[in-house]
Amino acid sequence: MALSSSPLDGTNFLPWSRAVYVALGTKMKLDFIDGSFPRPMIGTTNFEQWRRVDLMATSWIWNSISRDIVEGFMYVSSSRELWLEIQARYGRSNGPMVYLFQREIAFIAQGDMSLTSYMTKFKKLWSELLCLSPTPSCTCGECSCGVNKAITAKEEATQLLQFLMGLHEVYDAERSQILMQDPLPNMERAFAMLYTVEK
């Protein structure tokens, strides 16, 4: 069984790792690669059960790697070790990647793309950026000041403004109408408004 429709080939680590992470999450096996389910003592009943599931997760990850490079990962001792080795080899430092995504988002323009194609490309870049550089949030569980809601609203506004900046000039009137709204709509709502015009 493969966890990603596009096997890891060395150039697609970010989308591949996200697909594998989500797939393992749906199968409740993330604990094996993130280290939160450590290997039990050898010889115990728990060890045999752990090893069986860990070998299954390892096999799934191998099946999600290109045949050209998978042999370089065949002798790892656990799915956690496999995951860390793949990250070390292909996961680049976040700083340069964050810079590249932010630069690409800053200069993206609709040009001759359809509105749907532009939205899809923009959302992909934005999602990849958030994957590399997630927005901080309060995790204490007792926060009542609303900081998480405020941060989310600010991020959505930034995303919307960046999206609107790249729109083709034929949408100038609609862009102005969207910007006049208070509060600003989220990007999906703005897209829906623009999409009715494109039709």
C-alpha positions in Angstrom: 0.0 0.0 0.0 1.3 3.5 -0.9 0.6 6.5 1.2 1.1 9.1 -1.5 -0.1 9.1 -5.1 3.2 10.8 -6.1 6.2 8.8 -4.8 9.1 10.7 -3.2 11.7 11.3 -5.9 13.9 13.7 -4.0 12.4 16.9 -5.4 8.9 16.7 -4.0 9.5 16.3 -0.3 7.1 18.9 1.0 3.9 17.7 -0.7 5.0 14.1 -0.3 5.6 14.4 3.4 2.3 16.2 3.9 0.4 13.4 2.0 2.2 10.7 4.0 1.6 12.5 7.3 -2.2 12.8 6.6 -2.4 9.2 5.4 -0.7 7.8 8.5 -2.9 10.1 10.6 -6.0 8.5 9.1 -4.6 5.1 9.9 -3.7 6.2 13.5 0.0 5.5 12.9 1.5 8.9 13.3 2.8 8.0 16.8 5.3 5.6 15.1 7.0 8.2 13.0 6.8 11.2 15.4 8.4 9.3 18.2 5.5 9.5 20.6 5.1 5.7 20.7 8.6 4.6 21.6 9.8 1.0 21.1 8.9 -1.2 24.1 11.4 -3.5 25.7 12.4 -6.4 23.5 10.9 -9.7 24.6 7.7 -8.2 25.9 4.2 -8.8 24.4 4.0 -5.1 23.7 7.2 -5.2 21.7 5.9 -7.9 19.3 2.7 -5.9 18.7 4.7 -2.7 18.3 7.1 -4.3 15.9 4.3 -5.7 13.7 2.6 -2.3 13.4 5.9 -0.5 12.9 7.0 -2.8 10.1 3.6 -2.2 8.5 4.1 1.6 8.7 7.7 1.2 7.4 6.4 -0.9 4.4 3.8 1.7 3.6 6.4 4.5 3.5 8.8 2.4 1.4 5.9 1.8 -1.1 5.6 5.6 -1.3 9.2 6.2 -2.4 10.4 6.1 -5.9 12.1 2.9 -7.0 15.2 5.0 -7.9 15.9 5.9 -4.3 14.1 3.5 -2.1 17.0 1.1 -1.8 18.9 3.8 0.1 16.4 3.4 2.9 16.0 -0.4 3.1 18.1 -1.0 6.2 16.5 1.3 8.7 15.4 -0.3 12.0 12.1 1.4 12.5 9.5 3.7 10.7 10.7 6.5 13.0 14.3 6.1 11.8 13.1 5.9 8.2 11.1 9.1 8.6 14.1 11.0 10.3 16.5 9.8 7.6 14.2 11.0 4.8 13.8 14.3 6.5 17.5 14.7 6.9 18.2 13.9 3.3 15.4 15.8 1.5 13.8 18.2 4.0 15.6 21.5 3.4 16.1 24.2 6.0 12.9 26.1 6.4 14.4 29.6 6.1 15.2 29.5 2.4 12.0 27.7 1.6 9.9 30.2 3.5 11.6 33.0 1.6 11.0 31.3 -1.7 7.3 30.8 -1.0 6.8 34.3 0.4 8.6 35.7 -2.7 6.4 33.7 -5.1 3.2 34.7 -3.3 4.3 38.4 -3.3 4.8 38.3 -7.1 2.0 35.9 -8.2 -0.4 37.5 -10.7 -3.4 36.0 -12.5 -2.3 37.1 -15.9 -4.0 34.9 -18.5 -5.0 32.2 -15.9 -8.6 31.5 -15.2 -9.9 32.7 -11.9 -10.1 29.0 -10.7 -6.5 28.3 -11.8 -5.2 31.4 -10.1 -7.0 30.6 -6.9 -5.7 27.0 -7.0 -2.1 28.1 -7.5 -2.4 30.8 -4.8 -3.9 28.4 -2.3 -1.3 25.8 -3.0 1.5 28.3 -2.4 -0.2 29.7 0.8 -0.7 26.2 2.2 2.9 25.2 1.5 4.1 28.3 3.3 1.8 27.6 6.3 3.1 24.0 6.4 6.7 25.3 6.6 5.9 28.2 8.9 2.7 27.6 10.9 0.9 30.5 12.5 1.6 30.5 16.3 -1.4 30.0 18.5 -2.2 29.8 22.2 -2.2 26.2 23.3 -2.7 26.5 27.0 -6.3 25.5 26.7 -7.3 28.2 29.2 -7.0 31.3 27.0 -10.0 33.5 27.1 -8.5 36.7 25.6 -9.3 35.7 22.0 -5.8 35.9 20.7 -6.3 32.8 18.5 -9.3 34.3 16.8 -7.5 37.6 16.3 -4.4 35.9 14.8 -6.6 33.8 12.4 -8.6 36.9 11.3 -5.3 38.8 10.6 -3.9 35.9 8.7 -7.1 35.5 6.6 -7.1 39.3 5.9 -3.4 39.1 4.8 -4.2 36.1 2.6 -7.2 37.9 1.0 -5.3 41.1 0.3 -2.4 39.2 -1.3 -4.9 37.3 -3.5 -6.6 40.5 -4.5 -3.3 42.2 -5.4 -2.6 39.5 -8.0 -6.1 39.7 -9.7 -6.4 40.7 -13.3 -7.5 44.3 -13.8 -10.9 43.2 -15.2 -11.9 42.6 -11.6 -11.1 46.1 -10.4 -14.7 47.0 -9.6 -15.3 43.7 -7.7 -12.0 44.0 -5.9 -13.0 47.5 -4.7 -16.4 46.1 -3.5 -14.7 43.4 -1.6 -12.3 45.8 0.0 -15.1 48.1 1.1 -16.7 45.3 3.2 -16.2 45.5 7.0 -15.2 43.0 8.1 -13.4 41.7 5.1 -14.8 38.3 3.8 -12.5 35.3 3.8 -10.8 34.3 0.6 -13.2 31.6 -0.3 -16.2 34.0 0.0 -14.3 36.6 -2.1 -13.6 34.0 -4.7 -17.3 33.0 -4.8 -18.2 36.7 -5.4 -15.6 37.0 -8.2 -16.5 33.6 -9.7 -20.1 34.8 -10.4 -18.7 37.7 -12.4 -16.3 35.4 -14.4 -19.3 33.2 -15.4 
